[in-house]
């Protein structure tokens, strides 16, 4: 009689311990980011409408310094989070071009020294192809090739991929 509860407790503990190891079903990838965009394209247009730029300096919503947060940004982020997961949004100028970049970070996850970042990136300048032999890739569409990129052998360091959703938006994933 004592063995059955003990075995159930042991199985429960093993399940809980292994649940914390490795990626979970809730950890999105680059294709999940593209699907978030497709399901919420009007919301992503609203991001640009709400923050039209041009940006003169880097800013984040929510602000890194809570003293810099404002009601408008808090409400906007709250509304976005009702539609899809958002950790934060970075707004930055693209050098001295007068063009902007917006990085909507859906999720950052990982253990130890390896971190995965999944986001959607708005760029007013088309992304150039990465250098040959680099640990970066750019795909003209979001399909299985983007996921397969992460399974290939790469040089040491971060590995990243972009896949183009439309003229301005890209799904992005990096493994640091």
Buried (B, 14 or more C-beta within 10 A) or exposed (E): EEEEEEEEEEEEEEEEEEEEEEEEEEBBBBBBBBBBBEEBEEBBEBBBEEBEBEBEEEBBBBBEEEEEBEEEBEEBBEEBEEBBBBBBBBBBBBEEEEBBBBBBBBBBBBEEEEEBBBBBBBBBEEEEEBEEEEBBBBBEEBEEEBBEBBEEEBEEEBBBBBBBBEEBBBBBBBBE
